[in-house]
Amino acid sequence: MTVPLLGTLSLTDFQNPWFFSFLLVVLGLAGLYVRMQLTRHRRMLRFANMELLDSVAPTRPTRWRHLPAILLVSSLALFTIAMAGPARDVRIPRNRAVVMLVIDVSQSMRADDVAPTRLVAAREAATQFADELTPGINLGLIAYAGTATLLVSPTTNRDATKVALDKLQVADRTATGAAIVTALEAIVAVGAVIGGGDTPPPARIVLMSDGKETTPTNPDNPKGAYTAARTAKDQGVPISTVSFGTKSGYVDLNGQRLPVPVDDEMLKKIADLSGGQPYSASSLTQLKDVFTTLQQQIGYETIKGDASVPWLRLGTVVLAVAALTAVLLNRRLPN
């Protein structure tokens, strides 16, 4: 629960739960206060002349006089929760990570079912992705048709990626498996350079295509897309696939109109085999939304962060209110 000016009040993942034993002291103080009040009341009844007391003090103390003590005990309980060290999920920008952006530039990307063309729309969305991606992430770019070409090795320099995106050109055939293998090789190479940890840097491949693999024709071939996806999973590199286009797409090639419907199923299976997630888009707006989602998933990681400060703030506020009410109601601090 998030409280304005205080922060998120979490009651999970306590780092020092043994501090809750201090609640026994708090309960002891509460019990002592109750006992003192009962003893005081019995003493008054034993020795006071009630008729005389009614005449000289017709106004009796109200139950509100106990409010300062209740607030004091409550503040001690809140401080105890803070000392126990609650934690909450915190999203922080990733560093020491690698993302390979792999874009299909086969002839089918000339289709204009997504204005102005699939390739131009893909270039615009990918450029936005590069601009918005967390600065500490190393971003690389691969374009593929019949072969895969590493255009930009993973780097934090976004300008290099955007310049390469502007120069994308279409070519024949679609070798998705070769593109995935090239991306994995680039990830291994940059991981050796980055270092800085006992394990390789976290990595992910973002694969955007509009059609099925044509080279080889069998995706389970040793050089096929499904085989490459399984290799990616073995190396701990999930593939987020983005199928882009519509079922009604077509291109004019050598005087013939050829249908180039988007192949969602193949890209979905590539994602599933690698342990990644599939996405689809049929317009530039949808494509940008997909890349925004990917940026949020890839650019940040969730860790456990300290959540004791809001409880300290709340305890301080309650303690201050206890002191104020004691002065206003009882003209003294609570005992």
N, C-alpha and C positions, 0 to 999 in steps of 0.2 A: 504494500500500500504506500502510495506516494502522498506526502502531506506538504502543502506549500510552505516554503521557508525552512522546513525541517529536512526534507529529503525522503528517501525510500526507507520505510520501516520494515525490515526483514526479520523473520523468525525462523530462519533455516540455516543449515550448515554452520553451526557454532564452532569456532576454533578453540575456545577454552570453556567447554561446558561445565567443568568442575566449579566455576565461579557461581553456578546456580546454588551451591551449598550455602552461599551467603544469604539466600532467601530465608534460611532458618533463623538467622539473626534478625531479619526484618520481621518475620512472624513473631519472634520473641518480643521485639519492641512493641508490636501491635498488641500482643497479649498483655504485656506489662502495663500499657496505657489503659486497656480495658479494666484490668484489675485495680489500678489506682483510682479510676473513676468509681468503680463499685465500692471500694473501701471508703472513699471520701463520702459517698452517698449514705452508706450505713452509719458512718461516724456522725454525720449531720443529723440523721434521724434519731440517733441514740441520745445526743446531748442537746439538741435544739428544742426550744419551746415553739411548737408550730403555730400556735395562736399569735404569739408575739412576733414570730417571723413573718406571718402574713400581714401584720399591721405595719411593720417597719420596712418590709421588702416585698411589696405585692407583686413586683415583676421578677419572675424567675428566669434564670439563664435558659436559652433555647437550645435545641439540638444542633443548631448551626455552630455552636462553640467547638464542636468536634471536627469541623471541616479542616482547620489548619493541620491537625494531627493526621487526618486521613490523607491529605495531600502530601505531607511530609513522608509518610510511609510509602505512598505511591511513587514519589520521586526516588526513594531508595531502591524500590523494585525496578524502576526504569534504569537506574545506574547499574544495577546488577545485570540486566540484560545486555547493556553496553559492554560491561567487562567480560561477558561470556563470548564476545567476539562474533556476532552474527555476520553472515556474508551474503552477497547477492551477485547475480550475473551482471557482468560489466562488458560492454562491447568496446574493444580497442582496435585501432588500425593495425593491420598486419605489417610486419617487416620480415626480411629474410624469407621471402616467398617468391615463387615463380609462377607466372601465368603465360601459357602459350596460346595465342589467338591464331586459329587455323581457319582459313577462308577458302572456300571452293570458288575457283575462277574458270570453271568449265563453260562451254558454249551456252548451256542452259541458263546461265546467269544473265544472259542478254535479254531474257524474257521481260516484257513490260507489263505483266499482270500486276506488278508492284511498281508504281510510278516513281521515278521515270524508268528505271530498270532495276532488276534484282541486285545487280552488282553495285550500282550507284547508291541504292538505299542501304545495302550492306556496308559500303564504305562510310556513309554518313553515320550510321549507328555505331560502327566500330570506332570511329574517330571520337564520338561522344564517350564511349566506354573508356578509351585511352585517357581522355581528359579527366574523367571522374574517378578513375581507379586510384586507390590509396597510393600516395607518392612513393612509399617505401617498397612497393612490390616491383619485382623485375618482370617487365612485359616483353614478350617476344612475338614475332609475326611470321607466319608461314602461309604462302599461297600455293595452291595445288590444282592441277588439272590432270594431265597424263603423268606428270612427275610432280614432286614436291620441292619447293624452293624455300630455304630459310632466308627471308628478306631482312629480318632484324633479330640478332641474338638477344636473349633476355637482358634488359637494361632498364634503369629507372628514367632514362631519357625518353620522354614521350614524343618529342619532336621527331626523332628518327622513325618511330612507328607511324606517325601521321603523314610524314613525307612518303613513306613506302606505300601507305594505303592509297594515296592520291595517284600512284603510278600503276595500280593493278590493271592487268590486261587479261582478256579471256583467251583460252586455249582449248585444244581438243582433249576429250576423254576425262575420266574422273578416277583418280587413284587415292581413295580415302585411306586405305591401309598404309600406303607409303607416307602419307602426310602425318599420320599418328606416330609412326616409327621415327620420322624426322623430328617431331616434337619431343618425343621421349629422349632422343639423343641430345637435343639441345638442353633439356632439363638436366640430364646427367652432367653435361659439360659445365654448365653454369653453377651447379651444385658444388662441384669440385673447387670452383673459384671462390664462391661465397664463403664456404666454411662456416666457422662461428658456432658450431654445435656438434654434439655427438651423433646426431642423425641428419640425414639429408634435409634440405629446406622443404617445407610443404609446397606442393605443386599441383596445378590443375591445367587441363587442356580445355579450351572453349572452341568447339568445332561447329562452324556454320556452313551448311550446305543445303542445296535444294533438291538433290537427286540421289539416286543410288549409285553405288560404285560400279564402274564399268571395266576397270583394270586392276586386278583380274575380275572375271565375271563371277567367280565363286568367292564370296566374302570369307569362307572358311579355309580358303587357300592359305598356305604359309605366309603369303604376302598380302592377304586379304584384310578387310576392315575388322571382321569379327576376331580374327587371330590377333591383330594389333590391339584390339580393345582388351582382350584377355591379358596380354602382356602388360598393358597399362595398369590393370588391376593388380597384377603380381608385383609391380613396382610401386604400388600405392599412389597412383596418379589417376584420380577420377576424371572422366570426360563429360563435360556439360555440352550436350548437343543442341543446336538451334536449327530446326528445320524451317526453311524460309521460302515462301511462295504459295501458290494456290494450285488446285487440281486442274484448273483451266489454262495454265500457262502454255505458251508455245513460242517457238523461234523460227525465223525464216533462214534456212541454211541451204545454199546452192540452189536457190529458186524453189525450194520446197518448204512447206509449213509443217514443222515437226512439233508434236505435243511434248511438253516437258513438265508433267505434273510433279508436284513436290512428293518426295518419298518419306513420309513421317515414320513408317515402320522400321526401316533400316536404321535411321538415326536413333530411334528409341531403343532399339536392341543394342546398338553400340554403347549408348549411355548405361543401359542395364548391365551389360557385360563388364564394364569398367568400374561399376560402383558409383557412377555419376547420375545426373538428372537430365531428362529430356525437356526441351522447350519447343514451342512452335509459334510462328508468327506469319500472318498473311498480309501485313501492311507495315509501312515504315513506323507508324505510331506504336504498333504492337511490338515491333522489333526493338525499338528504343526502350519500351517498358521491360522487355526481357533482359536487355543489357543492364538496365538499372537494377533489376533484381539480382543479376549475377554480380554486379559491383558490390552490393550490400552483403552478399554471401561470401564472396571471395576477399573483399577488401578489409573485412573485419573478423576478429575472432572473439569468442566469448570466454571470459575467465571469471573466477570467483574474486570479487573485490570486497574490501572491508565495508561493513554497513553499520558500524557502531556509532559513528558520529551523529546520525539523526536521533538515536536513542539518548545520547548525551545531551543534545540540544533540548529534546523533549523533557528529560529529567530536570534540566536546569530551569526551564520555563515553569514546570510544576512546583519546583522548590521555591522559586521566586513568588509564585502565587500563594504558596503556603505561608511564607513570611508576611506577605501583604495582608492576607485574610486574618492572620493572627493579630496583627496590629489593629486592623479595623474592627474586628469582632471582640477580641479579648483584651486589647490594649497591651498585649505582651506576646512574646514568642511562644509557640506551642511547647508544652512540657510532657 
